[in-house]
């Protein structure tokens, strides 16, 4: 067991940053108030154009979309039922944890950049929101400023140094 595995978050359930929680709430609101009624209207329209037709592919497509939307709504409600929104003072700065803003240096390319470590629910690598379950997130988790990490990324081995940890 490495040092990072010994570091435990003080809170149970799904940990979300305030920004991640807000983003998921906006998504749920959109799905329930915009997408659901839109799909219901499209189902009614499609049924009027051949409810009993065996070849009503439009209706099949809309029902599939409805199932996807309902599954996502249920998933989001489940997340909110188990989520804990991190207060700013709960985000660790003495070590890398959920919510930490981490300045790292790529030791191979002498390049510095910032990432925020988040739960897999709100991960978005294109926005520098890195999952604590990803190879990079796992390597950084529990580390302190000044420590180096080595991990296997899709493009090969990476070696980073933790420069700073903030909120």
N, C-alpha and C positions, 0 to 999 in steps of 0.2 A: 504494500500500500504506500503510495507516495504522499508527500506533504499536502498536496492539493486535495486529496481524498479525505484528509482529516479535518478539513475546514467545512463546517456545516452552517447553513443559513439558519438564523434563529426562528424563522417563521415557516409554518407548514403550508401545504397547498401550492397553487401556482402563483409565482411571484411575478407581478407586472409593474413596470414603471408607470407613472401617471400618464405619460404620453401614450404608451402602448394601450393602457386601459381606455383612454379617451378614443383612440383610433378604432378599437374594437366596438365601443359603444356606438360610434358613428356608423360603422358597418352594420351593426344589428338594427339600428334605427332605419337605415336605408332599406335593408332587406324587408323589414316588417311594414314600413309605411309606403314604400315606392314599388319594390319588386313584386311583393306578394299581390297587391291589387292589380298591377300591370299584368301579371301572369293569369290571374283570375279572369280579367277582361279578355285576354287572348284565348283562354280556354272556351269561354262563352262564345266568342266570335267563331272559333274553329268548329265548335259543335253546331252552330247555326249553318255552317257550310258543309255539313255531311256527318252528323253525329253517328249515324249507323253505318257509315261507309267503312269497309275493311281496309281501304287504302287511304286513310286520313293521316298521312305522315306528319303533317303540320301539328295535328293534335298530339301525336306521339312525342314529337320534339318538345312541345310546350309542357307536356306532363313530365318529361324527363327533366327539363329545366326547373319545374316546380319541385320535384323530388330533391334536386341539388340545393335549391334555395332553402327548403324546409330542413334538410340535413345540416346545412350551415347554421341556420337559426338555432337548431337544437344544440349544435356543437358550441356556439357562442354562449348560449344560456348555461350550458354545463361548465364552461370556462369561468363565467361570472360567479357561478355557484361555489367554485373552488378557489377563486382568485383572492389574492391579498395585494392591494396596491401599496407599493413601497412609499413611505414618507421619505422626504429628502434626507432626514437624519438616519434613516435605516440603511442607506446605501453606503457600503463600506469604502473607506479610503486607505485603510492600513494594509489591505490585501484586495485582490481582484475578486469581486462577487457580482451577484445580479444587480444591475443598475450602474455599476462602476464605469466611469469614462476613463479609458486607459490610453495613455500615450505610449506607443511602442516604436522601437527602431528595428527595421529590417537590417540585420547585421551583414547580410550579403550585399545589399545595394545601398547601404548607408542612407536609408530613407525613413523619415519619421512620419507617423500618422496617428490619428485617434480613432478608436472604436468604442462602442458601448456594448458591454456584455449584458445580454437579456435572456429571458427564457425562450425556448424554441417557439412558443406561441407567437411572439412578436418579432422574431428574427427577420431581418431583411438586409442581407449582405450589401445590396446596392446602396443602402442608406447607412452603411457602417454599423448596423445593429447585428452583432454576432451572437449566435446561440451559445449558451454555456455547454451545450452538448456537441457542438461542432469540434473538429480537431483543434482549431485555434482556440476556441473558448475553453475546451477541456485543458489544454496546455497552460493557458493563462490563469485559470481559476485557482484561487488561493495563493497566487504568487504575490510577491511584494516588489516595490520599486527597487531597481538595481538587479533583479534576478533575470536570468536568461532562460528561454524555453526553446526546445527543439521539438518539432512535430511534423507529421506527414500531411501535406496539403495535396489537393488534386494535381498541382503542377510540380510536386516533388517536395523534398525536405526543406523546411523553413526554420530559420533560427532568428528569434526576436529577443530584444531586451526590453523589459518593462522600465520605462523612463519615469512615468508619473501616473498616479491614480487619484482621480477627483470625482466629484459628483456631477 
